[in-house]
Amino acid sequence: MRRVEIASYGGIEKLQIVERPIPKRRPEQLLIRVRAIGVNPKDVMVRKSRFAFLTGRPPITLGHDIAGEVVEAPRGSIYRSGDAVYGMINDFSGRAYAEYVCLSPGEIAMMPPGLSFEEAAAIPLAAQTALQALRDLGGVGQPDASKRVLIHGASGGVGTFAIQIARALGGHVTASSSAKNRGLCLELGAHSHIDYCEHPPASLRPLTGETFDVFFDVFGNQSLRAVAGALSPNGVYINTIPNGRVIREVLTSVFSAQKAKLVVVRSRSSDLDILSEMVSLGELRSVIAAVLPLSDVHEAHRLIESRRTRGKIILDPSR
Ligand SMILES: NC(=O)c1ccc[n+]([C@@H]2O[C@H](COP(=O)([O-])OP(=O)(O)OC[C@H]3O[C@@H](n4cnc5c(N)ncnc54)[C@H](OP(=O)(O)O)[C@@H]3O)[C@@H](O)[C@H]2O)c1
């Protein structure tokens, strides 16, 4: 089978398509024929050695998100050969850029009916990040009150799902993106839109006259300190970037009323089932910027590095 490996960390030129045997599954795992692969900024960071202390020495196969068909399942599993499934590998390096992959049952779920493999592969990492940030860290969807939610970086992979999930959980959603993506954000369900080039997030309060209960900084270039004036007195600021500055802010805000939090996504069947339900109810759809052949993995990484993609980039391992 074909898969994408890096023999050493570095630039886009390090991505190589190689022939390898089909992987052997551990007894508790499923062997899955991959029909579509979701590309994420995390894959680029792994390639550049950002998490080398966790990913170890190359060769490494990149990638976390897949949709595909079960080839082999453990005895007694709910999954049968031929079932369409989707999910995310929880290891840091991943191994999804391949024609076949082994995953644990806890990392996957049955694909929602009616969804294409490409649409399904877009969901696991990005939509679970949005769900876990908004629901678990931001408290959006708790029965007490509708939360006012700001999503900054709303037109990318995580942001396009975050708008829809915040709406589905009953939040009042303001999306922040560049002006060209205003229409997309409103189409996905944002109640209002802010162009961050014209109105930086830190200056939002005078603009809207209101504060936000949850500030989901998907792009990750703000801080609790910078946006505190735009947050309600007990508001929560959520970042996606696990760096020293963000972790320090999380720790120092533990005893203050306004909190900084960091989302660290984990794939869980139960969360994928919740997302599948939202898809079935028509509350959630994938926004796909491009579907590229696996042989164009270099272009996929170039697009992700541009930081300008609308929604998700998908790889097709059959091409
Ligand atoms: N901690 C975790 O568990 C976790 C999980 C998932 C993702 N992440 C991180 O979250 C970040 C976002 O992920 P993603 O998949 O959504 O990325 P993405 O799809 O690459 O995001 C692209 C979007 O970023 C927006 N953008 C570019 N420059 C911006 C700026 N200066 N201010 C605000 N928005 C800007 C662009 O919108 P415009 O063109 O409209 O500006 C574009 O639509 C990444 O850094 C990723 O590594 C972390």
The ligand as a Gaussian input file, in Angstrom:
#p B3LYP/6-31G(d) Opt

LIG

0 1
 N       -5.257000      22.249000      20.872000
 C       -5.942000      21.444000      20.051000
 O       -6.411000      20.357000      20.443000
 C       -6.155000      21.890000      18.629000
 C       -7.055000      21.167000      17.820000
 C       -7.301000      21.640000      16.529000
 C       -6.627000      22.767000      16.053000
 N       -5.732000      23.395000      16.852000
 C       -5.039000      24.613000      16.371000
 O       -6.048000      25.571000      16.088000
 C       -5.611000      26.435000      15.050000
 C       -6.710000      26.533000      14.002000
 O       -6.915000      25.267000      13.395000
 P       -7.731000      25.192000      12.032000
 O       -7.762000      23.776000      11.602000
 O       -9.008000      25.929000      12.162000
 O       -6.747000      26.040000      11.085000
 P       -6.956000      26.533000       9.612000
 O       -8.083000      25.802000       8.966000
 O       -5.631000      26.474000       8.951000
 O       -7.365000      28.076000       9.786000
 C       -7.395000      28.842000       8.655000
 C       -8.184000      30.111000       8.964000
 O       -7.404000      30.977000       9.784000
 C       -7.887000      32.302000       9.569000
 N       -6.871000      33.319000       9.848000
 C       -5.719000      33.566000       9.156000
 N       -5.048000      34.600000       9.720000
 C       -5.799000      35.018000      10.786000
 C       -5.637000      36.036000      11.765000
 N       -4.576000      36.832000      11.779000
 N       -6.598000      36.170000      12.714000
 C       -7.690000      35.370000      12.726000
 N       -7.906000      34.380000      11.827000
 C       -6.971000      34.200000      10.878000
 C       -8.261000      32.331000       8.085000
 O       -9.452000      33.078000       7.961000
 P       -9.449000      34.502000       7.227000
 O       -8.803000      34.241000       5.858000
 O      -10.889000      34.846000       7.162000
 O       -8.628000      35.380000       8.095000
 C       -8.512000      30.865000       7.703000
 O       -9.856000      30.620000       7.327000
 C       -4.311000      25.835000      14.518000
 O       -3.227000      26.545000      15.047000
 C       -4.330000      24.425000      15.055000
 O       -3.037000      23.888000      15.223000
 C       -5.478000      22.985000      18.123000

